[in-house]
């Protein structure tokens, strides 16, 4: 068997694993352990583990906000969630999240299964619960801190451990939390773990500040549009002649003619009579891929944080890229989701990511005239525009709009002073968010250095980071 990627495993050894694993990746994956570090099974470092609640969810704000599988970003639970669950007070108390809880995503796509984040409450959210796609880990802080557990499961060594335990099916990948608890984690010194915890707390405060600047930009924009306290018509009936409907738009579906859509345009044009179509100042970008690279960073809709408008990506081999990986983008492009546009998955590519590919479920816009991308993104993420997009819905099981509908969306021409204020607040928000992400990245680097080399090297790295501030 020399030269083969194979190992011999006795049947008695298979029985040691809780799930009796016989799949070869589980046994052939090379793991890294540092003999200078003390290791302990994660199960022995926890006070509690708990599956989330399985209940019907709604987007009407009825019940308690509930975390789902895509609402963890960069090792932190998102500030906002999109759905609620109407549950009893007893169930709420059972599944209520506490500060420092670790949420582990046990079901997702292969790239994102195992996503892990720390939950921190904040003044802009109400108490949260968590769905059955997730598992809550409550660490024993006399052994490991929540933030360190999160970093370990998110660093390359933790991810390797998780991937070898992942079970893939056609549409989803699952990781049994009981197997996660079997992973051996290096128990780093308290000083390193406390430093990691400090980075998380600072990162959380930075993203709260980033949220405030973004909210300020949105509030100012809505005020400029005359929509701050606007309530559209709730009348479900709109009467149109055949020439006013099919003869003009080619649409006969009643939803298209809801009066609220006319109210949006009328209110906005009253305050801002100068309107243009999006395609006047933005081009749609579509590029064919030759797949000459071995690996590509890839972003899909689930990688856009609907709370703060940030995006992440996975690095996939050319063979792993899905069929819907359509367009190569660059810094300054705007991504607008055509699938469920009412969720607000709209983002700016705000940094250089070489060879970044995005899903064909996005309309990709690139400026061709002097219209700030920051204003466009804030505009498209307002509640008014997110709802307005649904006018052009052509979907069945869930809302879908076309590229041309995004390109024909009416957008206002603001004065330079209004644009300047919006851009300033959004850019400050982006800057704070990047600083937050950087703190978490260096925490991950410190853990990887400790595992690759030793704790002394990790402490030296930490001291250098502290001096650089």
C-alpha positions as CSV (number, residue, x, y, z in Angstrom):
1,X,0.0,0.0,0.0
2,X,3.1,2.2,-0.2
3,X,2.4,5.4,-2.1
4,X,-1.4,5.1,-1.8
5,X,-3.5,7.6,0.2
6,X,-4.8,4.8,2.4
7,X,-4.7,3.6,6.0
8,X,-5.5,0.3,7.6
9,X,-8.1,0.5,10.4
10,X,-9.2,-2.5,12.5
11,X,-12.9,-3.1,13.0
12,X,-12.4,-2.7,16.7
13,X,-10.9,0.7,16.2
14,X,-14.0,1.8,14.2
15,X,-16.2,1.1,17.1
16,X,-14.4,3.8,19.1
17,X,-16.0,6.5,17.1
18,X,-19.6,7.3,18.2
19,X,-20.9,7.1,14.6
20,X,-18.8,4.0,13.6
21,X,-17.2,5.9,10.7
22,X,-16.1,3.7,7.7
23,X,-15.7,6.5,5.2
24,X,-12.1,6.9,4.0
25,X,-11.8,10.7,4.3
26,X,-12.4,10.4,8.0
27,X,-9.4,8.1,8.4
28,X,-7.0,9.4,5.7
29,X,-7.2,13.1,6.6
30,X,-3.9,14.3,8.0
31,X,-4.4,16.0,11.4
32,X,-2.0,18.4,13.1
33,X,-1.2,18.1,16.8
34,X,1.6,19.9,18.6
35,X,3.3,17.7,21.2
36,X,4.2,20.7,23.3
37,X,0.5,21.5,23.9
38,X,-2.0,19.9,26.2
39,X,-5.1,18.5,24.3
40,X,-8.6,17.8,25.6
41,X,-11.8,16.5,24.0
42,X,-14.2,19.4,23.4
43,X,-16.9,17.4,25.3
44,X,-14.8,17.7,28.5
45,X,-14.6,21.5,28.0
46,X,-18.3,22.1,27.9
47,X,-21.0,22.7,30.5
48,X,-23.8,22.2,28.0
49,X,-24.7,21.5,24.4
50,X,-28.2,22.0,23.0
51,X,-30.0,21.7,19.7
52,X,-32.1,24.7,18.6
53,X,-35.8,24.8,18.4
54,X,-37.8,23.6,15.4
55,X,-40.8,25.8,14.9
56,X,-42.6,27.6,12.0
57,X,-41.0,31.0,11.3
58,X,-42.3,34.3,10.0
59,X,-41.0,37.6,8.6
60,X,-43.8,39.6,10.2
61,X,-42.0,40.2,13.6
62,X,-44.4,37.8,15.4
63,X,-42.7,36.1,18.4
64,X,-39.0,36.1,19.1
65,X,-36.1,36.8,16.7
66,X,-34.5,33.5,15.8
67,X,-31.0,32.7,14.4
68,X,-30.7,30.4,11.4
69,X,-27.8,28.8,9.6
70,X,-26.6,31.7,7.6
71,X,-26.7,34.4,10.3
72,X,-23.2,33.9,11.6
73,X,-20.5,36.0,10.0
74,X,-16.8,36.0,10.7
75,X,-17.0,34.2,14.0
76,X,-19.7,36.5,15.4
77,X,-23.5,36.0,15.4
78,X,-25.1,38.7,13.3
79,X,-26.6,41.8,14.9
80,X,-29.9,41.3,13.0
81,X,-31.9,38.2,12.0
82,X,-34.6,38.0,9.3
83,X,-37.2,35.8,11.0
84,X,-39.1,35.2,14.2
85,X,-40.8,32.2,15.8
86,X,-44.0,32.5,17.9
87,X,-43.2,30.3,20.8
88,X,-44.3,30.0,24.5
89,X,-42.6,31.8,27.3
90,X,-41.4,28.5,28.6
91,X,-39.8,27.6,25.3
92,X,-38.3,31.0,25.0
93,X,-36.6,30.6,28.4
94,X,-35.3,27.2,27.3
95,X,-33.8,28.5,24.0
96,X,-32.9,32.0,24.9
97,X,-29.3,32.9,24.0
98,X,-27.0,34.2,26.7
99,X,-23.9,36.4,26.2
100,X,-20.9,34.2,25.3
101,X,-22.9,31.3,24.0
102,X,-21.3,29.6,21.0
103,X,-23.5,28.7,18.0
104,X,-22.4,25.9,15.7
105,X,-24.0,25.5,12.3
106,X,-24.5,21.7,11.9
107,X,-26.4,21.8,8.6
108,X,-25.4,23.9,5.5
109,X,-23.6,23.7,2.2
110,X,-20.3,21.9,2.4
111,X,-18.4,25.2,2.3
112,X,-20.3,26.7,5.2
113,X,-21.3,23.8,7.4
114,X,-19.5,24.1,10.8
115,X,-19.7,27.9,10.7
116,X,-19.3,29.0,14.3
117,X,-19.9,32.3,16.1
118,X,-20.1,33.9,19.5
119,X,-23.4,35.5,20.5
120,X,-23.2,39.0,22.2
121,X,-26.4,40.9,23.1
122,X,-26.6,44.5,22.2
123,X,-28.8,47.6,22.6
124,X,-30.1,47.4,19.0
125,X,-31.6,43.9,19.3
126,X,-34.2,42.1,21.4
127,X,-33.5,38.7,23.1
128,X,-32.8,36.0,20.6
129,X,-33.4,32.2,20.2
130,X,-31.9,29.8,17.8
131,X,-33.2,27.3,15.2
132,X,-32.7,23.6,15.0
133,X,-30.0,24.0,12.3
134,X,-27.8,25.2,15.1
135,X,-26.3,23.8,18.2
136,X,-25.5,25.8,21.3
137,X,-22.2,25.1,23.1
138,X,-21.6,26.6,26.6
139,X,-17.9,26.3,27.4
140,X,-16.6,25.7,30.9
141,X,-14.5,28.9,31.2
142,X,-12.2,27.3,33.7
143,X,-10.9,25.3,30.7
144,X,-11.6,27.2,27.5
145,X,-13.2,30.5,26.7
146,X,-16.1,30.8,24.2
147,X,-14.1,33.0,22.0
148,X,-11.2,30.6,21.8
149,X,-13.4,27.6,21.1
150,X,-14.9,29.7,18.2
151,X,-11.5,30.6,16.8
152,X,-10.3,27.0,17.0
153,X,-13.3,25.6,15.1
154,X,-12.9,28.4,12.5
155,X,-9.1,28.2,12.0
156,X,-7.7,25.8,9.4
157,X,-7.0,23.1,11.9
158,X,-10.5,23.1,13.3
159,X,-12.0,23.2,9.9
160,X,-10.0,20.2,8.9
161,X,-11.3,18.3,11.9
162,X,-14.9,19.4,11.0
163,X,-14.6,18.5,7.3
164,X,-13.5,15.0,8.0
165,X,-16.6,14.5,10.0
166,X,-19.0,16.1,7.5
167,X,-21.6,13.9,5.8
168,X,-22.6,15.1,2.3
169,X,-25.9,14.6,0.6
170,X,-27.3,16.1,-2.6
171,X,-28.2,19.5,-1.3
172,X,-26.9,19.7,2.3
173,X,-23.9,18.7,4.4
174,X,-24.3,17.7,8.0
175,X,-22.0,17.4,11.0
176,X,-23.1,15.5,14.0
177,X,-22.4,17.7,17.1
178,X,-21.6,14.6,19.1
179,X,-18.7,14.1,16.8
180,X,-17.7,17.7,17.2
181,X,-17.4,17.0,20.9
182,X,-15.0,14.2,20.1
183,X,-12.5,16.7,18.6
184,X,-9.3,17.2,20.6
185,X,-8.7,20.9,21.2
186,X,-5.3,22.3,22.5
187,X,-5.9,24.0,25.8
188,X,-3.9,27.2,25.4
189,X,-2.8,29.3,28.3
190,X,-5.2,31.6,30.0
191,X,-3.2,34.7,28.9
192,X,-3.6,33.8,25.2
193,X,-7.3,33.0,25.6
194,X,-8.0,36.2,27.5
195,X,-6.2,38.2,24.7
196,X,-8.4,36.4,22.1
197,X,-11.5,37.3,24.2
198,X,-10.4,41.0,24.2
199,X,-10.1,41.0,20.5
200,X,-13.7,39.6,20.2
201,X,-15.1,42.2,22.5
202,X,-13.3,45.1,20.7
203,X,-14.5,43.7,17.3
204,X,-18.1,43.5,18.6
205,X,-18.0,47.2,19.7
206,X,-16.5,48.2,16.4
207,X,-19.3,46.6,14.5
208,X,-21.8,48.3,16.7
209,X,-20.2,51.6,15.9
210,X,-20.2,50.6,12.2
211,X,-23.9,49.9,12.4
212,X,-24.6,53.3,13.9
213,X,-22.9,55.1,11.0
214,X,-24.7,53.0,8.4
215,X,-28.1,53.6,10.1
216,X,-27.4,57.3,10.1
217,X,-26.7,57.2,6.4
218,X,-30.0,55.3,5.8
219,X,-32.0,57.6,8.0
220,X,-30.6,60.7,6.2
221,X,-31.4,59.1,2.8
222,X,-35.0,58.3,3.7
223,X,-35.4,61.8,5.0
224,X,-34.1,63.2,1.7
225,X,-36.6,61.0,-0.1
226,X,-39.5,62.1,2.1
227,X,-40.0,58.5,3.3
228,X,-39.0,58.7,7.0
229,X,-42.6,58.3,8.2
230,X,-44.2,57.2,5.0
231,X,-47.0,54.7,5.1
232,X,-48.1,53.4,1.7
233,X,-51.7,52.4,0.9
234,X,-52.9,49.1,2.3
235,X,-55.8,49.0,-0.2
236,X,-55.4,45.5,-1.9
237,X,-57.6,46.6,-4.8
238,X,-56.3,48.4,-7.9
239,X,-58.5,48.7,-11.0
240,X,-56.8,48.8,-14.4
241,X,-58.1,48.6,-17.9
242,X,-56.5,46.1,-20.3
243,X,-54.7,48.9,-22.0
244,X,-53.3,50.2,-18.7
245,X,-52.1,46.8,-17.7
246,X,-51.2,44.2,-20.3
247,X,-51.1,46.8,-23.0
248,X,-48.5,48.8,-21.1
249,X,-46.4,46.4,-19.1
250,X,-47.3,43.0,-20.5
251,X,-48.2,41.9,-16.9
252,X,-51.6,40.6,-15.8
253,X,-50.7,39.5,-12.3
254,X,-52.6,41.5,-9.7
255,X,-49.6,41.9,-7.3
256,X,-47.8,44.0,-9.9
257,X,-50.5,46.7,-9.7
258,X,-50.7,47.1,-5.9
259,X,-51.3,50.7,-5.1
260,X,-48.4,50.9,-2.7
261,X,-45.9,50.8,-5.6
262,X,-47.6,53.9,-7.1
263,X,-47.5,55.5,-3.7
264,X,-43.7,55.0,-3.4
265,X,-43.0,56.7,-6.7
266,X,-45.5,59.5,-6.1
267,X,-44.0,60.3,-2.6
268,X,-40.4,60.2,-3.8
269,X,-41.0,62.3,-6.9
270,X,-42.8,64.9,-4.8
271,X,-39.5,65.5,-2.9
272,X,-37.1,64.6,-5.7
273,X,-38.6,65.2,-9.2
274,X,-35.3,64.2,-10.9
275,X,-35.2,60.5,-11.4
276,X,-33.2,58.3,-13.7
277,X,-33.1,54.6,-14.4
278,X,-30.3,52.6,-12.8
279,X,-28.9,51.7,-16.2
280,X,-28.3,55.4,-16.9
281,X,-25.4,55.4,-14.5
282,X,-24.5,51.7,-14.1
283,X,-23.7,48.9,-16.5
284,X,-24.6,45.3,-15.9
285,X,-21.4,43.1,-15.8
286,X,-21.3,39.6,-17.1
287,X,-18.1,37.8,-17.9
288,X,-17.5,34.3,-19.2
289,X,-15.1,32.1,-17.1
290,X,-12.3,30.2,-18.6
291,X,-11.3,28.7,-15.3
292,X,-7.6,29.0,-15.9
293,X,-6.9,29.3,-12.2
294,X,-6.6,26.3,-9.8
295,X,-8.6,28.1,-7.0
296,X,-11.2,30.9,-7.0
297,X,-12.8,32.9,-4.2
298,X,-16.5,32.6,-4.6
299,X,-19.5,34.5,-3.2
300,X,-23.1,33.4,-3.3
301,X,-26.2,35.0,-1.9
302,X,-25.9,33.4,1.5
303,X,-22.5,35.0,1.9
304,X,-24.0,38.5,2.0
305,X,-24.9,39.7,5.5
306,X,-28.3,41.2,5.2
307,X,-27.8,43.0,8.5
308,X,-24.7,45.1,7.7
309,X,-24.3,44.6,3.9
310,X,-20.9,43.0,4.2
311,X,-19.8,39.9,2.2
312,X,-17.6,36.9,2.6
313,X,-16.3,34.3,0.3
314,X,-15.1,30.7,0.1
315,X,-12.0,29.6,-1.8
316,X,-13.0,26.7,-4.1
317,X,-11.1,24.7,-6.7
318,X,-12.1,25.3,-10.3
319,X,-13.8,21.9,-10.3
320,X,-15.8,22.8,-7.2
321,X,-17.2,26.0,-8.6
322,X,-21.0,25.5,-9.0
323,X,-22.6,25.8,-12.4
324,X,-24.1,29.1,-11.3
325,X,-20.7,30.7,-10.7
326,X,-21.1,33.2,-13.5
327,X,-19.3,36.5,-13.2
328,X,-15.9,37.8,-12.2
329,X,-16.1,41.0,-10.3
330,X,-13.7,43.8,-9.1
331,X,-13.5,46.4,-6.4
332,X,-16.3,49.0,-6.7
333,X,-18.9,46.6,-8.2
334,X,-22.3,46.4,-6.6
335,X,-24.1,43.0,-6.1
336,X,-27.9,43.0,-6.1
337,X,-29.6,39.7,-5.3
338,X,-32.3,38.7,-7.9
339,X,-33.5,35.9,-5.6
340,X,-35.6,37.0,-2.6
341,X,-34.7,40.7,-3.3
342,X,-36.8,41.7,-0.3
343,X,-34.2,40.4,2.0
344,X,-31.7,43.1,1.1
345,X,-28.8,41.0,0.0
346,X,-27.0,44.0,-1.6
347,X,-23.3,44.7,-1.2
348,X,-20.3,46.6,-2.4
349,X,-17.1,44.8,-3.4
350,X,-15.2,47.1,-1.1
351,X,-11.7,45.5,-1.4
352,X,-9.5,43.9,-3.9
353,X,-10.1,40.1,-4.1
354,X,-8.2,38.8,-7.1
355,X,-10.3,36.5,-9.3
356,X,-13.4,36.8,-7.2
357,X,-16.4,35.0,-8.8
358,X,-20.0,35.6,-7.8
359,X,-23.2,33.6,-8.3
360,X,-25.4,34.3,-11.3
361,X,-28.2,35.0,-8.8
362,X,-26.7,38.5,-8.5
363,X,-27.1,41.4,-10.9
364,X,-23.6,42.9,-11.0
365,X,-23.5,46.7,-11.5
366,X,-20.5,48.7,-12.4
367,X,-20.5,52.5,-12.4
368,X,-20.3,54.2,-15.8
369,X,-21.1,57.7,-14.5
370,X,-20.8,59.8,-11.4
371,X,-23.3,58.2,-9.1
372,X,-21.9,57.0,-5.8
373,X,-22.1,53.3,-5.2
374,X,-22.6,53.9,-1.5
375,X,-25.8,55.8,-2.2
376,X,-27.1,53.1,-4.5
377,X,-26.5,50.4,-2.0
378,X,-28.1,52.2,0.9
379,X,-31.1,53.1,-1.4
380,X,-31.6,49.4,-2.5
381,X,-31.3,48.2,1.1
382,X,-34.0,50.5,2.5
383,X,-37.3,48.8,3.5
384,X,-39.1,50.8,0.7
385,X,-36.9,49.6,-2.1
386,X,-36.7,46.0,-0.9
387,X,-40.4,45.9,-1.0
388,X,-40.6,47.8,-4.3
389,X,-38.4,45.2,-6.0
390,X,-41.2,42.6,-5.4
391,X,-43.3,44.4,-8.0
392,X,-41.3,42.7,-10.7
393,X,-41.5,39.2,-9.1
394,X,-41.5,36.4,-11.6
395,X,-40.9,33.6,-9.2
396,X,-43.2,30.9,-7.9
397,X,-41.9,29.2,-4.7
398,X,-39.9,32.4,-3.8
399,X,-39.5,35.9,-5.3
400,X,-37.2,36.3,-8.3
401,X,-36.6,39.4,-10.4
402,X,-34.7,39.8,-13.7
403,X,-31.5,41.8,-14.5
404,X,-33.5,44.3,-16.6
405,X,-35.8,45.0,-13.7
406,X,-32.8,46.0,-11.5
407,X,-31.4,48.1,-14.3
408,X,-34.7,49.8,-14.9
409,X,-35.3,50.6,-11.2
410,X,-35.9,54.4,-10.8
411,X,-33.3,56.1,-8.6
412,X,-33.2,59.8,-7.5
413,X,-30.6,62.4,-8.4
414,X,-29.5,63.9,-5.1
415,X,-27.6,67.1,-4.6
416,X,-23.8,66.7,-4.2
417,X,-24.1,67.6,-0.5
418,X,-26.6,64.8,0.2
419,X,-24.5,62.3,-1.7
420,X,-21.4,63.4,0.3
421,X,-23.0,62.9,3.7
422,X,-24.3,59.5,2.7
423,X,-21.0,58.4,1.3
424,X,-19.1,59.7,4.3
425,X,-21.2,57.7,6.8
426,X,-21.1,54.5,4.7
427,X,-17.3,54.7,4.3
428,X,-16.8,55.2,8.0
429,X,-19.0,52.2,8.6
430,X,-17.0,50.1,6.2
431,X,-13.7,51.2,7.8
432,X,-14.9,50.2,11.3
433,X,-16.2,46.9,10.0
434,X,-12.9,46.1,8.4
435,X,-11.1,47.0,11.6
436,X,-13.4,44.6,13.4
437,X,-12.7,41.8,10.9
438,X,-8.9,42.5,11.2
439,X,-9.0,41.9,15.0
440,X,-10.7,38.6,14.5
441,X,-8.3,37.6,11.8
442,X,-5.3,38.2,14.0
443,X,-6.9,36.2,16.8
444,X,-7.2,33.3,14.4
445,X,-3.5,33.8,13.3
446,X,-2.4,33.6,16.9
447,X,-4.1,30.3,17.5
448,X,-2.7,28.9,14.3
449,X,0.8,30.0,15.3
450,X,0.4,28.3,18.7
451,X,-0.6,25.0,17.0
452,X,2.0,25.2,14.2
453,X,4.9,26.2,16.4
454,X,4.3,26.9,20.1
455,X,2.7,29.2,22.6
456,X,5.9,31.3,23.0
457,X,5.8,32.2,19.3
458,X,2.1,33.0,19.6
459,X,2.7,35.3,22.6
460,X,5.5,37.0,20.6
461,X,3.0,37.5,17.7
462,X,0.5,39.0,20.2
463,X,3.0,41.4,21.7
464,X,3.9,42.6,18.2
465,X,0.3,43.2,17.4
466,X,-0.2,45.1,20.7
467,X,2.9,47.3,19.8
468,X,1.5,48.1,16.4
469,X,-1.6,49.8,17.7
